[in-house]
């Protein structure tokens, strides 16, 4: 038999394009349109309803960048469409058809709209590939709706990464971006629409089957016959005949061994990215309206949504939509997942903030729906901290889902379903959907890829399929659910079934009882620039996390000691704002300028409010008098003030530099530092041991500027090729003494860098205070500290502990980890001597090994200080910045931990105080056990909650002592619910005895 496959496939493609797709609507009737342009920012429905509308013609341009145009749309179903009883022809549905001027770009990255009825209830969202809406026709056949159209610019959905001014409203311009093409009532032919879905799925399946398979040949011939059954001049009248021909092809069941896909409707909505936060709330309303409308059409459809923040916006701003949503949640079809306030970054979020993501997210879902979410849902964050398994388990989670690791540039993690082990030994059941995307459109290609790609064949056969337009929202469409219905059991394809995340995880766990284990962080071999981009946003987050710690500590102390009111509502509001801005496109620095400028303003307001809470709490504690006190919120004693306490203490003074040759010396009897005429550290000696930190022939405190032109995602990526193009800033404009500091001034291009070197009496840390006025573009600024130790690993602080990473490049995994994230410190060491480098602002580091003069190797620690990508914010990181860096000589891990806190929690001075001291609310006797948070309980009981962890990676015993009367002690999860004691071994009055495993996180509740 002659092979006619190629010709038939061409025939199928043309039949779909020219016959089926144009025939979905039998008839269309234009509606009357008038418009009102909202001035400035979006307005409420009530304001829009009462506005002055003017006639608006189809074909008219509309919509300045980031503007809102409300269209009033009215008309009626033509009488000729209906029979004498007013009914539409059998097999048809009347609906609104809207084309706002959609472009070829992606759904969610351009104009979109929300259709409202005249009573102020959202009906459905409208977007480029989902542009139909229920018509809200009244008994007389009339249509009368408002369409809230957002003219969001397409900042870069085609991802050519070209600089654009539209990410900032100040430079976006006023010209209209779109042309209104259609506002009509359409009569959808269900038989034609269903035949189109049949054809699309089977045509896609043909492309996935082996060219020699009998199933493929049967499909080709059957579809050719179906085309013959449809009259091209009467598609509507003969569509069912075509469906009858295809019915046996669609009825052929899947193989009994076929892979099983649990299809979960999803709409990954970035809480900000190429649009501002305020637009995200509207995107959520449009998506949720679309989802609820689809649930009305398809009783099998299930939708899962994460991010409690997005639900909270609906409750606050869309009450009618909220009530519909709650009903579907109660039904089990609209499923809250994830248990976090937002889908946050996990590399840079601090330990307590990571805990609060779950406290606020899970508490919201519990309070609003009575649902305790047990899965963690982070499909798109840029790598996953090794501390996360323990934090998830401490929040009551059982399962973890992500997809992003499939983006790895170099290596492939060898599992899709496995148990992930964190730094403390906690393990959590984890799944990567093998479809390799979180926004599948349920194409035959996606289904086939998921089955072929699944890495755990033979031991398991189940995976999750998250489907629906995502990133900018939109969610599932009826075309996607139609494919699921057809692929439920279809020969040549995997089995696809509607499911919930819980049903998937329970099924997967039951069939795969002993999965493989992956230990340590899930490092994303991509998007390494996110540790550095948008320095001001990162500084705002770091400062806010530590201010919240201080404010809760002193407010709790003031409540217990003086009866002062505890500002619980303010803390929740401020925490939630900080948590929102930890979203994985805000904190990583990958959003448009508008997002980051909003974040900076928010951080300034957060700081002002927390500083006032701290000041009020401290004044309540110390009273009015003539004493000066040192306030220490850090978990380690300093300068005479106890950890978490207040004392009359002198503080620490800096030593005075002295001139020596062409340079200067800082010496406090512990550390001896020499800064030469170039402003570089040429010697850094531990005086007691005589160890020299700076290797022979090297200098510390050296800035280097690198070419920073990544291949793909500008603000996201640092490519390893940056290392090929370095400019050493090894000369200075000025080197001088200013008070107790050596000041070095440098310049490059239009930028200046001022470094102040200082050393406190009794300290082993040389402090570098950096003032950078940056005006370069596509450049990466790094600060280097070479350390004369021979080691193949480096320790980096993460949440509630630290992780040890190789500094060699023995394997492709090691080589790909060329830029890494750390929190407040990194450390390199030999068994008897180490050096830590601390920071107060940045997260990006590279730590490498180099051949040493005289033999052996030395370690080079470099901090990524600043970069200046052009997309999506062409003004990224321009202007003035201040950072603090410390070089801790002879540091063990405890020194690194303590100095990291000191750098980020500077001691305060309170004057005019009456008290001599304020004893800590709690004290711990083991220096390696760190108190991370002291606060009052979430439930308003007044109980004191203490969060602590073992920081050194050692098994240890510790004694916690409360500085107040205690009636009950309990160990709790992060949500402050009692759990079986894992760390508490004994309690006696105010004393709590603890035994902790390495890096163990513990929450202790002390009832007053």
CORLIN-V148507 format. One record per helix or strand of 3 or more residues. SS is the DSSP state (~ for helix, > for strand). FROM is the first residue (numbers start at 1). TO is the last residue. If there is no record, write none. Layout:
# CORLIN-V148507
ss = {SS & SS}
from = {FROM & FROM}
to = {TO & TO}
This chain:
# CORLIN-V148507
ss = {~ & > & > & ~ & > & ~ & > & > & > & > & > & ~ & > & ~ & ~ & ~ & > & ~ & > & ~ & ~ & > & ~ & > & ~ & > & ~ & > & > & ~ & > & ~ & > & ~ & > & ~ & ~ & ~ & ~ & > & > & > & > & > & > & > & ~ & > & > & > & > & > & > & > & > & ~ & > & > & > & > & > & ~ & > & > & > & > & > & > & > & > & >}
from = {5 & 25 & 32 & 45 & 67 & 79 & 92 & 112 & 122 & 132 & 142 & 165 & 182 & 190 & 214 & 235 & 260 & 277 & 303 & 308 & 319 & 334 & 351 & 375 & 388 & 399 & 404 & 417 & 427 & 444 & 462 & 478 & 495 & 501 & 517 & 528 & 535 & 568 & 593 & 627 & 645 & 658 & 663 & 671 & 681 & 702 & 720 & 726 & 734 & 741 & 751 & 765 & 779 & 793 & 801 & 812 & 825 & 833 & 844 & 857 & 879 & 893 & 908 & 922 & 929 & 944 & 956 & 968 & 984 & 991 & 1001}
to = {23 & 30 & 38 & 49 & 76 & 81 & 99 & 117 & 127 & 134 & 151 & 167 & 189 & 208 & 229 & 251 & 265 & 297 & 305 & 317 & 331 & 336 & 369 & 377 & 394 & 402 & 407 & 421 & 432 & 453 & 467 & 486 & 498 & 511 & 519 & 531 & 562 & 580 & 622 & 632 & 647 & 660 & 667 & 675 & 686 & 707 & 724 & 729 & 738 & 748 & 760 & 774 & 787 & 798 & 806 & 816 & 830 & 839 & 851 & 867 & 889 & 904 & 913 & 924 & 936 & 950 & 962 & 972 & 988 & 996 & 1007}
